[in-house]
Amino acid sequence: MIEYISATNFEECQRLFHGRGHAYPELSHVNVDWLSPVVLITLYQAVEVDWLNEQVSQLVALVPACKSVQVQRRYEKFAPTEVLWGEGIEHTVVQESGLKYNIAFGKSQNTGLFLDMKNGRDWAREKADGKNVLNLFSYTCAFSVAAIAGNAKQVVNVDVSKSSLSKGRENHRLNNQDTSLVKFEGVDIFKSYGRLKKYGPYELLICDPPSFQKGSVDIEKDYSKIIKRIPQLMTDNGELMLCLNSPDLTEAFLKAEVERECPQCQFIEMLDAPAVFKEAHQGKGLKVLLFKYLPNE
């Protein structure tokens, strides 16, 4: 595994090895992330203890700043995390594109920042200047942090999880950002369009939904409900980032949903994930599609 890691700059958080893209068939059950000062190995099936210990030794040698190597076993109930080497670090602050984000280990399945969305956050930061931004399924508000750093006029974060929004507020404070420019709406998106319209219209919309959450989201059925509301939410010439995480749904699905429910949205381009997120099969990984709302064309 180590021979596939080419990173030389360990100042910023990043994925070091992406096995889940199946570009390395014998290692499709392994991901490795650098969340300074922690190397996090994520396993999706059991491995030999000797093999794992050898990877730890090589990773420690590869990353001099490493103070802890931890493993998360996604194949076990509750995805437990164990310290394999070094300090028992449960929280750290990482840096990406000059911005800071809180990271937690062992508290939940996800650490607080999705590394494959770096280019999306950079895009949002670049586009946000002077704009009113709607951030749907905001999680810990990383897009919001990036947008405020890009001088957004206002960002409205919407997520059903109030605890995630609380962490988002902490991320803004971590970057010394003015939280009076940021709204945190802990509501069900599908039942709260009136609340969203109150802060609109929006010149920039970001939608990064989970593929499935029991009792909350089934994105194959629910994406259309969001897309059909675009005319009520967006300004003319507004820009949209629509994301799709399901390995079972391709960009063609999302384009078809937009064409059917809001044909006024013109597809602009797809935004690639960082190069390390190699996919053996096109369309299986993260899909980020950029659109422009052009109701008069």
Residue pairs with C-beta under 8 A, 6 or more apart in sequence:
1 17
1 19
1 24
1 27
1 30
1 32
1 55
2 55
2 58
2 59
2 62
4 17
4 24
4 27
5 16
5 17
5 32
5 62
7 14
7 16
7 34
7 276
10 34
10 36
10 63
10 64
10 65
11 36
11 95
12 94
12 95
12 96
12 97
13 33
13 34
13 35
13 36
13 94
13 95
13 96
13 101
13 103
13 113
13 115
14 33
14 34
14 115
14 118
14 274
14 276
15 31
15 32
15 33
15 34
15 115
15 116
15 274
15 276
15 277
16 32
16 33
16 34
16 39
16 59
16 276
17 27
17 30
17 31
17 32
17 276
18 31
18 276
18 277
18 278
19 27
19 28
19 29
19 30
19 31
20 28
20 29
20 30
20 31
20 44
21 28
21 277
21 278
21 279
21 280
21 284
21 285
22 28
22 279
22 280
22 281
22 284
23 278
23 279
23 280
25 280
28 44
29 43
29 44
29 45
29 47
30 41
30 42
30 43
30 44
30 47
31 41
31 42
32 39
32 40
32 41
32 42
32 59
33 39
33 40
33 42
33 111
33 115
34 40
34 63
35 92
35 94
35 103
35 105
35 111
35 113
36 65
36 92
36 94
36 95
37 65
37 66
37 67
37 68
37 89
37 92
38 66
38 67
38 68
38 69
38 70
38 89
38 92
38 103
38 105
39 59
39 60
39 63
39 66
39 68
39 69
39 70
40 70
40 71
40 72
40 81
40 105
40 111
41 52
41 55
41 56
41 59
41 69
41 70
41 71
41 72
41 84
42 71
42 72
42 74
43 71
43 72
43 73
43 74
43 75
44 74
44 75
45 75
46 73
46 75
52 71
52 84
53 84
56 69
56 84
56 85
59 66
59 69
60 66
60 69
60 85
60 86
66 86
67 86
67 87
67 89
68 83
68 85
68 86
68 87
68 88
68 89
69 83
69 84
69 85
69 86
70 81
70 82
70 83
70 84
70 89
70 105
70 106
71 81
71 82
71 84
72 79
72 80
72 81
72 105
72 109
73 79
73 80
73 81
73 82
74 109
79 109
80 106
81 105
81 106
83 89
89 105
90 104
90 105
90 106
90 107
91 102
91 103
91 104
91 105
92 102
92 103
92 105
93 100
93 101
93 102
93 103
93 174
94 100
94 101
94 103
94 113
95 101
96 113
96 118
96 121
97 118
97 121
97 122
97 125
97 146
98 149
99 145
99 146
99 149
99 175
100 171
100 174
100 175
101 112
101 113
101 140
101 142
101 145
101 171
101 174
102 112
102 140
102 167
102 170
102 171
102 174
103 111
103 112
103 113
104 111
104 112
105 111
112 140
112 167
113 140
113 142
114 139
114 142
115 274
116 273
116 274
116 277
116 285
116 286
117 142
117 143
117 208
117 243
117 273
117 286
117 288
118 273
118 274
119 271
119 272
119 273
119 274
119 288
120 143
120 206
120 208
120 241
120 243
120 271
120 288
121 142
121 143
121 145
121 146
122 146
123 241
123 271
123 290
124 133
124 143
124 146
124 147
124 150
124 204
124 206
124 241
125 146
125 147
125 149
125 150
126 150
127 150
127 204
127 239
128 146
128 147
128 148
128 150
128 151
128 152
128 155
128 204
129 150
129 151
129 152
130 151
130 152
130 153
131 147
131 152
131 153
131 202
131 203
131 204
132 152
132 153
132 154
132 156
132 199
132 200
132 201
132 202
132 203
132 204
133 144
133 147
133 152
133 153
133 154
133 155
133 156
133 202
133 203
133 204
133 205
133 206
134 155
134 156
134 158
134 196
134 199
134 200
134 202
134 204
134 205
134 206
134 233
135 141
135 143
135 144
135 147
135 155
135 156
135 157
135 158
135 206
136 158
136 189
136 205
136 206
136 207
136 208
136 209
136 226
137 158
137 159
137 189
137 207
137 208
137 209
137 210
137 217
138 144
138 157
138 158
138 159
138 164
138 165
138 168
139 159
139 161
139 164
139 168
139 208
140 164
140 167
140 168
140 171
141 155
141 157
141 164
141 165
141 167
141 168
141 169
141 171
141 172
141 182
141 184
142 168
142 171
143 155
143 206
143 208
144 155
144 157
144 168
144 171
144 172
144 182
145 168
145 171
145 172
145 175
145 177
147 155
147 204
147 206
148 155
148 172
148 175
148 177
148 178
148 181
148 182
149 175
149 177
152 181
152 204
153 181
154 181
154 182
154 183
154 199
155 181
155 182
155 183
156 182
156 183
156 185
156 196
156 199
156 202
157 165
157 168
157 182
157 183
157 184
157 185
158 185
158 187
158 189
158 192
158 196
159 165
159 168
159 185
159 186
160 186
160 187
160 188
160 189
160 216
161 186
162 186
165 184
165 185
165 186
166 184
168 184
169 179
169 182
169 184
172 179
172 182
173 179
183 199
185 192
185 195
185 196
187 195
188 216
189 196
189 226
190 222
190 225
190 226
193 229
193 232
193 233
196 233
197 232
197 233
200 232
200 233
200 234
201 233
201 234
201 235
201 238
202 233
202 234
202 235
202 238
203 234
203 235
203 237
203 238
203 239
204 238
204 239
204 240
204 241
205 230
205 233
205 234
205 238
205 239
205 240
205 241
206 240
206 241
206 243
207 226
207 240
207 241
207 242
207 243
208 241
208 243
208 245
209 217
209 219
209 222
209 223
209 226
209 243
209 245
210 217
210 219
210 245
211 217
211 219
211 244
211 245
211 246
211 249
212 218
212 219
212 246
219 244
219 245
219 246
219 249
220 246
220 248
220 249
220 253
223 244
223 254
223 257
224 257
224 260
224 261
227 242
227 257
227 258
227 261
227 262
227 265
228 261
228 262
230 240
230 261
230 262
230 264
230 265
230 293
231 262
231 264
231 293
231 295
234 240
234 293
235 293
236 293
236 294
236 295
236 296
237 292
237 293
237 294
238 292
238 293
239 290
239 291
239 292
239 293
240 265
240 290
240 291
240 292
240 293
241 271
241 288
241 289
241 290
242 254
242 258
242 288
242 289
242 290
242 291
243 286
243 287
243 288
243 289
244 251
244 253
244 254
244 286
244 287
244 288
244 289
245 286
245 287
247 284
247 285
249 287
250 283
250 287
251 270
251 283
251 287
251 289
252 283
254 287
254 289
255 267
255 289
258 265
258 267
258 291
262 293
264 293
264 294
264 295
264 297
265 291
265 292
265 293
265 294
266 291
266 292
266 293
266 294
266 297
267 289
267 290
267 291
268 290
268 291
268 292
269 289
269 290
270 287
270 288
270 289
270 290
271 288
271 289
271 290
272 288
273 285
273 286
273 288
277 285
277 286
279 285
